[in-house]
Protein backbone atom coordinates (compact mmCIF):
# COMPACT_ATOMS: atom_id res chain seq x y z
CA UNK A 1 0.00 0.00 0.00
CA UNK A 2 1.42 3.32 -1.00
CA UNK A 3 1.61 5.85 1.78
CA UNK A 4 -0.70 8.83 1.31
CA UNK A 5 0.18 12.17 2.96
CA UNK A 6 -2.41 13.60 5.34
CA UNK A 7 -4.36 16.68 4.34
CA UNK A 8 -3.06 19.65 6.38
CA UNK A 9 -6.43 20.25 8.01
CA UNK A 10 -6.70 16.56 9.05
CA UNK A 11 -3.21 16.55 10.55
CA UNK A 12 -3.89 19.85 12.32
CA UNK A 13 -7.11 18.43 13.78
CA UNK A 14 -5.37 15.28 15.07
CA UNK A 15 -2.47 17.25 16.54
CA UNK A 16 -4.80 19.72 18.22
CA UNK A 17 -6.91 16.92 19.69
CA UNK A 18 -3.87 15.23 21.19
CA UNK A 19 -2.69 18.59 22.57
CA UNK A 20 -6.06 19.11 24.26
CA UNK A 21 -5.83 15.69 25.89
CA UNK A 22 -2.36 16.56 27.20
CA UNK A 23 -3.61 19.80 28.73
CA UNK A 24 -6.47 18.06 30.48
CA UNK A 25 -4.08 15.54 32.00
CA UNK A 26 -1.66 18.30 33.09
CA UNK A 27 1.35 16.09 32.63
CA UNK A 28 4.92 17.29 32.50
CA UNK A 29 6.01 15.80 29.17
CA UNK A 30 9.67 15.16 28.29
CA UNK A 31 11.27 17.35 25.69
CA UNK A 32 12.14 15.59 22.46
CA UNK A 33 15.35 16.35 20.60
CA UNK A 34 15.00 17.94 17.19
CA UNK A 35 16.56 14.88 15.56
CA UNK A 36 13.26 12.97 15.97
CA UNK A 37 14.86 10.39 18.28
CA UNK A 38 14.42 9.89 21.99
CA UNK A 39 17.43 8.13 23.52
CA UNK A 40 16.49 5.98 26.49
CA UNK A 41 18.92 4.29 28.88
CA UNK A 42 18.16 0.79 30.10
CA UNK A 43 20.59 -0.83 32.49
CA UNK A 44 23.46 1.19 31.09
CA UNK A 45 22.59 0.32 27.47
CA UNK A 46 21.37 3.09 25.18
CA UNK A 47 18.23 2.19 23.25
CA UNK A 48 16.94 4.46 20.49
CA UNK A 49 13.16 4.83 20.45
CA UNK A 50 12.28 5.60 16.86
CA UNK A 51 9.84 8.50 17.07
CA UNK A 52 6.98 8.17 14.58
CA UNK A 53 6.97 10.29 11.46
CA UNK A 54 3.73 12.06 10.56
CA UNK A 55 1.25 9.39 11.72
CA UNK A 56 -1.58 8.05 9.64
CA UNK A 57 -5.01 8.96 10.93
CA UNK A 58 -7.38 5.97 11.33
CA UNK A 59 -10.07 8.17 12.89
CA UNK A 60 -10.67 10.68 10.11
CA UNK A 61 -12.13 13.91 11.45
CA UNK A 62 -12.67 12.61 15.00
CA UNK A 63 -12.09 15.65 17.24
CA UNK A 64 -10.91 13.50 20.16
CA UNK A 65 -9.22 10.35 18.79
CA UNK A 66 -8.34 7.63 21.36
CA UNK A 67 -4.61 7.81 20.64
CA UNK A 68 -1.35 9.18 21.98
CA UNK A 69 1.66 10.17 19.91
CA UNK A 70 4.12 9.63 22.75
CA UNK A 71 6.64 6.75 22.61
CA UNK A 72 6.46 3.84 25.07
CA UNK A 73 8.65 4.07 28.19
CA UNK A 74 12.15 2.62 28.33
CA UNK A 75 11.27 -0.80 29.73
CA UNK A 76 8.78 -1.48 26.94
CA UNK A 77 11.12 -0.29 24.18
CA UNK A 78 13.87 -2.45 25.65
CA UNK A 79 11.67 -5.56 25.85
CA UNK A 80 10.68 -5.90 22.18
CA UNK A 81 13.05 -5.19 19.30
CA UNK A 82 10.09 -4.82 16.95
CA UNK A 83 9.30 -1.51 18.69
CA UNK A 84 12.77 -0.18 17.89
CA UNK A 85 12.32 -0.22 14.12
CA UNK A 86 10.49 2.46 12.14
CA UNK A 87 6.81 2.00 11.41
CA UNK A 88 6.09 0.77 7.87
CA UNK A 89 3.12 0.64 5.52
CA UNK A 90 2.44 -2.94 6.68
CA UNK A 91 1.95 -1.59 10.21
CA UNK A 92 -0.60 0.91 8.86
CA UNK A 93 -2.58 -1.54 6.72
CA UNK A 94 -6.29 -1.08 5.90
CA UNK A 95 -7.01 -4.11 8.12
CA UNK A 96 -5.63 -2.62 11.34
CA UNK A 97 -7.04 0.80 10.41
CA UNK A 98 -10.53 -0.73 10.18
CA UNK A 99 -9.97 -2.62 13.45
CA UNK A 100 -8.99 0.56 15.31
CA UNK A 101 -12.00 2.42 13.95
CA UNK A 102 -14.44 -0.35 14.87
CA UNK A 103 -13.21 -1.29 18.34
CA UNK A 104 -11.65 2.01 19.46
CA UNK A 105 -9.16 0.74 22.02
CA UNK A 106 -8.29 3.55 24.41
CA UNK A 107 -4.97 5.38 24.51
CA UNK A 108 -3.34 3.52 21.60
CA UNK A 109 0.29 4.47 20.91
CA UNK A 110 -0.42 5.12 17.26
CA UNK A 111 3.16 5.38 16.02
CA UNK A 112 4.14 2.04 17.61
CA UNK A 113 1.53 -0.32 16.24
CA UNK A 114 3.40 -3.19 14.56
CA UNK A 115 2.42 -5.95 12.15
CA UNK A 116 4.13 -9.12 13.42
CA UNK A 117 3.23 -12.03 11.12
CA UNK A 118 0.41 -14.04 9.57
CA UNK A 119 -1.19 -16.66 11.83
CA UNK A 120 -3.85 -19.35 11.56
CA UNK A 121 -7.09 -18.80 13.46
CA UNK A 122 -9.06 -21.87 12.40
CA UNK A 123 -12.47 -22.42 10.84
CA UNK A 124 -15.52 -20.36 11.73
CA UNK A 125 -17.93 -22.20 14.03
CA UNK A 126 -21.62 -21.56 13.37
CA UNK A 127 -23.40 -23.44 16.16
CA UNK A 128 -22.97 -26.58 18.22
CA UNK A 129 -20.62 -29.03 16.56
CA UNK A 130 -21.03 -27.61 13.05
CA UNK A 131 -18.09 -25.91 11.41
CA UNK A 132 -18.55 -23.36 8.66
CA UNK A 133 -15.90 -22.19 6.21
CA UNK A 134 -12.26 -23.08 5.70
CA UNK A 135 -9.26 -22.53 7.94
CA UNK A 136 -8.60 -18.81 8.07
CA UNK A 137 -5.42 -16.78 8.33
CA UNK A 138 -5.21 -13.54 10.24
CA UNK A 139 -2.69 -10.73 10.63
CA UNK A 140 -1.10 -10.59 14.08
CA UNK A 141 -0.61 -7.03 15.36
CA UNK A 142 1.02 -5.59 18.45
CA UNK A 143 -0.97 -2.60 19.75
CA UNK A 144 0.83 -0.81 22.63
CA UNK A 145 -1.28 1.31 24.95
CA UNK A 146 -0.61 4.26 27.24
CA UNK A 147 -1.91 3.12 30.62
CA UNK A 148 -1.19 6.22 32.70
CA UNK A 149 -4.81 7.38 32.63
CA UNK A 150 -6.24 3.99 33.65
CA UNK A 151 -7.87 4.25 37.07
CA UNK A 152 -9.57 1.81 39.39
CA UNK A 153 -7.73 -1.39 38.47
CA UNK A 154 -8.54 -4.35 40.75
CA UNK A 155 -5.87 -5.07 43.40
CA UNK A 156 -2.95 -6.99 41.92
CA UNK A 157 -3.92 -6.33 38.31
CA UNK A 158 -1.14 -4.77 36.24
CA UNK A 159 -1.80 -2.23 33.46
CA UNK A 160 -2.35 -3.75 30.02
CA UNK A 161 0.52 -2.09 28.17
CA UNK A 162 0.71 -4.53 25.25
CA UNK A 163 -2.25 -5.93 23.33
CA UNK A 164 -1.92 -8.74 20.82
CA UNK A 165 -4.65 -8.92 18.17
CA UNK A 166 -5.14 -11.48 15.41
CA UNK A 167 -7.13 -9.41 12.90
CA UNK A 168 -8.93 -10.67 9.80
CA UNK A 169 -11.60 -9.79 7.28
CA UNK A 170 -14.47 -11.97 8.49
CA UNK A 171 -16.06 -12.01 5.05
CA UNK A 172 -13.42 -11.64 2.31
CA UNK A 173 -14.40 -11.32 -1.35
CA UNK A 174 -15.87 -14.56 -2.67
CA UNK A 175 -16.14 -16.26 0.74
CA UNK A 176 -19.37 -17.64 2.25
CA UNK A 177 -21.02 -15.76 5.13
CA UNK A 178 -18.82 -16.28 8.20
CA UNK A 179 -21.15 -16.22 11.20
CA UNK A 180 -24.51 -17.47 10.03
CA UNK A 181 -25.87 -19.71 7.25
CA UNK A 182 -28.68 -18.63 4.90
CA UNK A 183 -32.13 -18.83 6.51
CA UNK A 184 -35.63 -19.29 5.18
CA UNK A 185 -37.95 -16.31 5.18
CA UNK A 186 -41.65 -16.33 6.02
CA UNK A 187 -42.55 -16.57 2.36
CA UNK A 188 -40.33 -19.62 1.94
CA UNK A 189 -37.59 -17.82 0.06
CA UNK A 190 -33.97 -18.42 1.06
CA UNK A 191 -32.52 -15.28 2.60
CA UNK A 192 -28.82 -14.86 1.98
CA UNK A 193 -27.11 -12.09 3.98
CA UNK A 194 -25.33 -9.43 1.98
CA UNK A 195 -21.60 -8.86 2.33
CA UNK A 196 -20.94 -5.43 3.93
CA UNK A 197 -19.14 -3.12 1.56
CA UNK A 198 -17.06 -1.39 4.24
CA UNK A 199 -14.13 -3.31 5.78
CA UNK A 200 -14.92 -1.66 9.13
CA UNK A 201 -18.18 -3.63 9.21
CA UNK A 202 -16.43 -6.92 8.40
CA UNK A 203 -13.22 -6.75 10.41
CA UNK A 204 -12.88 -9.02 13.43
CA UNK A 205 -10.07 -9.67 15.87
CA UNK A 206 -9.12 -10.90 19.28
CA UNK A 207 -6.17 -11.87 21.40
CA UNK A 208 -4.68 -11.00 24.77
CA UNK A 209 -3.31 -8.03 26.68
CA UNK A 210 -0.69 -7.80 29.41
CA UNK A 211 2.01 -5.72 31.03
CA UNK A 212 5.60 -5.46 29.86
CA UNK A 213 6.59 -7.36 33.03
CA UNK A 214 4.36 -10.29 31.99
CA UNK A 215 5.90 -10.29 28.51
CA UNK A 216 9.43 -10.44 29.96
CA UNK A 217 8.60 -13.17 32.47
CA UNK A 218 6.42 -15.56 30.46
CA UNK A 219 5.42 -13.90 27.21
CA UNK A 220 1.91 -13.11 26.06
CA UNK A 221 -0.12 -15.58 24.03
CA UNK A 222 -3.60 -16.42 22.80
CA UNK A 223 -5.24 -19.23 20.90
CA UNK A 224 -7.15 -22.42 21.49
CA UNK A 225 -6.17 -26.07 21.67
CA UNK A 226 -3.69 -26.62 18.83
CA UNK A 227 -3.42 -23.06 17.51
CA UNK A 228 -1.42 -20.69 19.71
CA UNK A 229 0.36 -17.45 18.84
CA UNK A 230 2.17 -15.00 21.06
CA UNK A 231 5.02 -12.58 21.68
CA UNK A 232 8.23 -13.11 23.63
CA UNK A 233 11.03 -10.75 24.70
CA UNK A 234 14.30 -10.23 22.87
CA UNK A 235 16.71 -13.16 22.97
CA UNK A 236 14.11 -15.89 22.38
CA UNK A 237 14.64 -17.53 18.98
CA UNK A 238 11.96 -20.23 19.15
CA UNK A 239 9.13 -21.53 21.33
CA UNK A 240 8.52 -25.25 21.84
CA UNK A 241 5.56 -27.13 23.32
CA UNK A 242 4.30 -30.71 23.52
CA UNK A 243 0.93 -32.11 22.45
CA UNK A 244 -1.15 -34.20 24.81
CA UNK A 245 0.00 -37.38 23.06
CA UNK A 246 3.70 -36.47 23.38
CA UNK A 247 4.56 -34.89 20.01
CA UNK A 248 6.88 -31.87 19.97
CA UNK A 249 5.89 -28.67 18.17
CA UNK A 250 8.33 -25.78 17.61
CA UNK A 251 7.60 -22.27 16.32
CA UNK A 252 10.31 -19.88 15.12
CA UNK A 253 10.20 -16.35 16.51
CA UNK A 254 9.83 -13.57 13.91
CA UNK A 255 9.38 -9.93 14.98
CA UNK A 256 9.19 -11.12 18.61
CA UNK A 257 6.19 -13.28 17.60
CA UNK A 258 5.67 -17.02 17.18
CA UNK A 259 2.99 -19.46 16.05
CA UNK A 260 2.51 -23.04 17.28
CA UNK A 261 0.35 -25.40 15.20
CA UNK A 262 -0.29 -28.91 16.50
CA UNK A 263 -0.25 -31.59 13.78
CA UNK A 264 -3.74 -32.98 14.47
CA UNK A 265 -5.57 -29.71 15.07
CA UNK A 266 -8.00 -30.17 12.17
CA UNK A 267 -8.86 -33.83 12.73
CA UNK A 268 -12.32 -34.81 14.06
CA UNK A 269 -12.84 -35.58 17.73
CA UNK A 270 -11.50 -39.06 18.62
CA UNK A 271 -13.59 -39.59 21.76
CA UNK A 272 -10.68 -38.98 24.16
CA UNK A 273 -12.40 -35.97 25.76
CA UNK A 274 -15.80 -35.57 27.36
CA UNK A 275 -17.74 -32.65 28.68
CA UNK A 276 -18.85 -29.31 27.33
CA UNK A 277 -17.58 -28.58 23.83
CA UNK A 278 -15.79 -31.93 23.55
CA UNK A 279 -17.18 -32.53 20.05
CA UNK A 280 -15.35 -29.42 18.83
CA UNK A 281 -11.94 -30.34 20.23
CA UNK A 282 -9.29 -32.05 18.12
CA UNK A 283 -7.78 -35.35 19.31
CA UNK A 284 -4.79 -35.40 21.66
CA UNK A 285 -2.38 -34.91 18.74
CA UNK A 286 -4.06 -31.57 18.06
CA UNK A 287 -4.02 -30.20 21.60
CA UNK A 288 -0.99 -28.50 23.12
CA UNK A 289 -0.41 -29.55 26.73
CA UNK A 290 -0.13 -26.87 29.40
CA UNK A 291 3.10 -26.80 31.38
CA UNK A 292 5.23 -27.85 28.41
CA UNK A 293 6.18 -24.48 26.88
CA UNK A 294 9.90 -23.75 26.52
CA UNK A 295 11.89 -20.79 25.23
CA UNK A 296 14.94 -21.58 23.11
CA UNK A 297 17.85 -19.32 22.24
CA UNK A 298 19.55 -19.17 18.83
CA UNK A 299 21.66 -22.25 19.65
CA UNK A 300 18.59 -24.31 20.60
CA UNK A 301 19.33 -24.20 24.32
CA UNK A 302 16.34 -24.03 26.68
CA UNK A 303 16.48 -20.69 28.48
CA UNK A 304 13.08 -20.77 30.22
CA UNK A 305 10.20 -23.15 30.92
CA UNK A 306 6.69 -21.80 31.40
CA UNK A 307 3.83 -23.42 33.38
CA UNK A 308 1.10 -22.44 30.91
N, C-alpha and C positions, 0 to 999 in steps of 0.2 A: 504494500500500500504506500503510495507516495504521500509524503508529508505535506499537508496544506497549511499555509500560514494563517494565523487568526486575523480576523478583521480587527482593526484598531479599537472600535467601540466595544467588541466582545472582550478583548483582552483587558481594556480599561475597566469594564464592568466586573470581571473576575478579580482583578487586582484590588479594586475598591472594596469588593465584598470581603475579601480576605483581610484587608486592612481594618474594616469595621469590626470583624470578629476579634482581631488582635486588641483593638481599643477596649472592647467590652471586657476582655479577659484581664486587661491591665498587667500584662506580663512584661518583664524586662527581657527583651530579645537580644541574642548575641549579634554583634556586628559582623557582617560577612565581608571578606576581602574582595577588592575589585576584580580579582582574577577569576571569580566564579567558583572557587574551591574553598571548602572549609576543612582545615587540617585538624584532625582529632587525635589525641594521644591515648593509646590503650596499653597499659602495662609497659610503658617505655617505647612502644612501637608506634610510629606515625602512620595513620591510616587516612587516606584522602577520601572524603565524602564528595562524590561528584554531584555538584549542585545542578538541579534540572535546568535545561534551557527553557525557552518560552514554552510553558506546558500546553498540552492540548486541553480542550474544554469539553468534557463529556456532558455538561449540564446546560449548554446553550446560554440563554439569557437569564438563567436563574440568578436572582439578586443576592442569594445567600447560599452558595453551593457548600455541600458538606465535605469540604476539603481543607487541607493545609499545605502550604508550599514550603514548609520548613523541613530540613533533613532529619532523619532519625538520629537519636543520640548515639554516643560513641560505642556503647556495648552492643547495640543492634548492628551498626555498620561493621563492627569487628567480628560479628558472629557469622555473617553470610557474605561470601565474596560476591554473590550475584548483585548485592546492593552497591558494590563499589565500582560497577561498570556504568557507562552512560545508558540512559534509557533509549530504546530503539523503536522503530515503527511496529515491530512485533509486540512490544509492551503496550502499545496504544491501539491495538487492533479494534475493528468494529465490534467484535464479540465482547471484549471486556468493557468497551464503552457502553454497549447496550446493557450489560450486567450492572454497571455502576448506576446508570439512569433508572433501571427498574427497581433495584433493591436499596439504593441510597444508604450504603454503610456510612456511619458517622466518622468524621475526622480522618478521612483517607489521606495518606501522604501521596499526593497525586504524582509527583515526580519520581517516586520510588516503587511504583507498581512494576512488577517484572513477570514476563512470560517465562515459564520454567521448562515445560516439555509437554508432549502429547501423552495422554494416559487413557486407559480403557475403563469405561464406567459400566459396562454390561448392558444387557437387554432391558427394555422398558417392561415393567410388570403392570398389567391392566387390573386384574383382580384375582384373588385367591391364588390358585396354582398356575394360572394361565400366564404365558409370557407373550409379549407383543413386540414385534420389531427385531432387528438384528443387533448384534453387539455394537455399542457405540463408542466412539472416541471423544475425548473432551480435551480442552486446553487447560493446563494447570497453571494458575496464576498465584503469585505472592502479592498480597495486598496489605502493606504495613499501615498501621493506624496510630494516630496521636492520642494517647490515653490520658493526657494531663487534665482534661475536663471531665473525665468519668468520675461520678460521685456515687456513693452509696453501695459500693461493692460488698457482697457478703464477707464475713470474717474468713480470712485465709485464702480468698480468691484473688489471684494476681491479675493485673490488667492484661487485656488481650491485644498485645502489640503486633503480632503477626497473624494474618488470616490466610488460609490456604483454600483456594476455590477451584474446583474442577468445573469449567464452564463450557456449555455446549448449546448449539442451536437445537431445540427440542423437536423441531419439525423442519429439517432441511429440505431443499428443493427436491421433489420427486419421491420423498419418503412418505410412508403411511402415517396417519394421525398417531401421535405418541402416547397420549394418555387415555384415550377412550375409543372404542370401536364405533362404527356406524350404528345408529339405532333406528327403529321403525317408528314413523310418525303415526298420528291418530288416523290419518287417511290411508295407512298401509304403505306409504312410500318410504323408501330407505333414505334416511337423513344422513348425509355425509358432512362432517364439519369442514369449514373452509380454513385454509392455511392463512394465518395472519400475515399481512404484507410487511409489517414493521418487525425488524429483528428484536426490538425491545419487548414485544409481546410474545416472542417465541423463546427467548433466552432463558436458560435454567442453569443452576449451579449450586454447589454445596461443598462442604469440607469441614475444616476444623480451625479453631483459633487458639492461640496461647501466647504466653510471655516469652521474651528472649531467653529467660532463665530456663524455661521448659525446653526450648529448642536446643540449648547447649547441653542440658543434662540427658534428655532422652529423645529429642527430636519431636516433630509434630506430624501426625499422620491421620489419614481417613481412609475409608473403604469398608468393604464387607466381605467376609469369608475369604475368597481366594483372590480378591482384587484390592490391593492396598497401595496407596501412594503417600509420599510425605517429603518433608525437608529435614536435613541434618546440617550440623555446623561444619565449618571448614575443617579439612583434614580427614573426612570420611570419604573413602573412594567407592565403597559398595555397602549394601545392606543385605544380610542373609537371614532367612527364616526357614522353618521346617513345617511341612504339612502334617496333618494328624496321622497319616500313615507312614511318616518317616522320610519322605522325600525332601531334598534340599532345594531351595529356590533362592537365587541371588539376583539382585538388581543393581546395576551400575548407577552411580550418582552423576548426574549432569545438572549444572546450574544449582547445586545444593539440593537437587530433588532426585527421587528414585521412584521406581514402580516395581512392585512384586506381583507376579501373576502365577498362581498355582496351576499345575498342568491339567488337573481335572475339573477346573472351575465351571465348565459349560456342560458337564455330563449330567444326566438325570439323577435324581435322588436314588441311592442304593439301599435305603432302608436302615442305614446305620444310625440314624438320628430319629428321635421322636419328639413330640411336643409341638408348640405353636410355630408355624412357619416351616416345619421340617420338610414339607414337600417342595419348598423352594430352594433348599440348601443343596449344594453339590455334595458328592461323596467325600470321604476323608481325604482323597488325593487332591481335592479342590478346596480344602479349607486349611488356612495357615494356623498353626497352633500358637496360642499365647505363651509367652515366656521363652520363646526360642529366637528372638530377634538379636542379631549381632551386627556391630559396626566393624568394617574392615578398612585398614589403611591401604595405601597404594601397593604395598608388598603382599597383601592378602592376610596380614596378621590381624587377629581379633583385638580391637582396642576398647570395646565396651559391649556388655551384654545387657539387654533390657527386658524387664519382666512385664511385657505387654500382655 
